[in-house]
Amino acid sequence: MNISKAIGSVVKAAILIGIAYGVLNWQDINLTDDGVEDFAEKACISEITQRFNVTTVRAYSINENSNGYVVRVTVTLAKGNTANVNCLTNVHGGVRDITIEER
């Protein structure tokens, strides 16, 4: 009887651990490309507004590449000039590099 109780307890503990692991990693499992694209866009817009003195920021293109995403953005600078900005992100949507394409 004691062996069957011990096995039952181990099985119950394993099930509980599996459920806890699933709950804690639920967002990672459900994160789709659209979610990563949205995060990449928001991260780029946030980083651009922190780095540059801009009045408006508008993302118009998000393309996936082998290293992550390229987010193309049009900004209006505080002086009134417009500029196109390329924002490169990693595969998780974190900003790696920002370059101004033209002014």
Secondary structure, DSSP 8 states (H G I E B T S, - for coil): -HHHHHHHHHHHHHHHHHHHHHHHTHHHHH--HHHHHHHHHHHHHHHHHHHS-EEEEEEEEEEEETTEEEEEEEEEETTS-EEEEEEEE-TTS-EEEEEEEE-
